[in-house]
Amino acid sequence: MQPEAASRPLVLVHGLLDTPRLFSRLERRLEGQHRPVFSPHLPHRFGAIPLRKLAQQLDGLIQERWGAETTIDLLGFSNGWGDWSNLAPRVRWRQTDEAVF
């Protein structure tokens, strides 16, 4: 992993049938790596909240923490990745094979 990538904030996004607890083992593994890790809870009421609204909430939470100009890495599980990449227009998406741990 490139040095600048190792210090970028990492946002972990759960799928529609999960919670941030999904990432607890990964978060423990990443402790001590001097990289901010954030796994927000995005309640969706079992699909009753549209994905576009969840994507806007995610964007707002990220901006509250790091502002609009900070480059982040996003790791999503299931719908946590598949749909976010199509719904957040201000994000410049780049898929990578780089390992985060």
C-alpha positions as CSV (number, residue, x, y, z in Angstrom):
1,M,0.0,0.0,0.0
2,Q,1.3,3.5,-0.8
3,P,2.3,5.6,2.2
4,E,-0.5,8.2,1.6
5,A,-3.1,5.5,1.3
6,A,-2.1,4.1,4.7
7,S,-3.2,7.3,6.4
8,R,-6.4,8.0,4.5
9,P,-9.6,7.6,6.5
10,L,-11.3,4.3,6.0
11,V,-15.1,4.2,6.0
12,L,-16.7,0.8,6.4
13,V,-20.2,0.5,5.1
14,H,-22.5,-2.4,6.0
15,G,-25.1,-3.9,3.8
16,L,-28.9,-3.6,4.1
17,L,-29.2,-6.6,6.4
18,D,-26.2,-5.8,8.6
19,T,-25.0,-3.3,11.1
20,P,-21.5,-1.9,11.8
21,R,-20.9,-4.8,14.1
22,L,-20.1,-6.8,10.9
23,F,-16.7,-5.0,10.9
24,S,-15.7,-5.4,14.5
25,R,-13.0,-8.0,13.8
26,L,-11.6,-5.9,11.0
27,E,-11.6,-2.8,13.2
28,R,-9.7,-4.6,15.9
29,R,-7.2,-5.8,13.2
30,L,-6.7,-2.2,12.0
31,E,-6.1,-0.8,15.5
32,G,-2.7,0.8,15.9
33,Q,-2.3,1.5,12.2
34,H,-2.6,5.3,12.5
35,R,-5.5,5.3,10.1
36,P,-8.9,6.8,11.1
37,V,-11.6,4.1,10.7
38,F,-15.3,4.9,10.8
39,S,-18.2,2.4,10.5
40,P,-21.4,4.4,10.7
41,H,-24.8,2.9,11.4
42,L,-27.1,3.6,8.5
43,P,-30.6,2.4,9.7
44,H,-32.7,1.5,6.7
45,R,-35.8,-0.1,8.4
46,F,-35.4,-3.2,6.3
47,G,-35.3,-1.4,3.0
48,A,-38.0,1.2,3.8
49,I,-35.5,4.0,3.4
50,P,-34.5,4.6,-0.2
51,L,-30.8,3.9,-1.0
52,R,-30.4,7.4,-2.3
53,K,-31.4,8.8,1.1
54,L,-28.9,6.4,2.8
55,A,-26.2,7.5,0.4
56,Q,-26.9,11.2,1.3
57,Q,-26.8,10.3,5.0
58,L,-23.4,8.6,4.5
59,D,-22.1,11.6,2.6
60,G,-23.2,13.9,5.4
61,L,-21.6,11.8,8.1
62,I,-18.3,11.6,6.1
63,Q,-18.3,15.4,5.6
64,E,-19.0,16.0,9.3
65,R,-15.9,14.1,10.2
66,W,-13.4,15.0,7.5
67,G,-15.0,17.7,5.3
68,A,-15.8,17.5,1.6
69,E,-12.2,17.6,0.2
70,T,-10.6,14.8,2.2
71,T,-9.8,11.7,0.2
72,I,-11.2,8.6,1.9
73,D,-11.1,4.9,1.3
74,L,-14.5,3.2,1.4
75,L,-15.0,-0.5,1.9
76,G,-18.5,-1.7,1.6
77,F,-20.1,-5.1,2.1
78,S,-22.9,-6.3,-0.1
79,N,-25.2,-3.3,-0.8
80,G,-22.8,-1.3,1.3
81,W,-20.7,-1.1,-1.9
82,G,-22.8,-2.1,-4.8
83,D,-25.3,0.7,-4.7
84,W,-23.3,3.5,-3.0
85,S,-21.0,3.8,-6.0
86,N,-23.9,4.6,-8.2
87,L,-25.7,7.0,-5.8
88,A,-23.1,9.5,-4.5
89,P,-22.4,11.8,-7.5
90,R,-19.7,14.0,-5.8
91,V,-17.5,11.0,-5.1
92,R,-14.7,10.1,-7.5
93,W,-14.8,6.3,-7.3
94,R,-11.7,4.2,-7.9
95,Q,-11.8,0.5,-7.4
96,T,-8.5,-1.0,-6.3
97,D,-6.9,-4.3,-5.4
98,E,-4.9,-2.7,-2.6
99,A,-5.2,-4.5,0.7
100,V,-6.2,-2.4,3.6
101,F,-4.6,-4.5,6.3
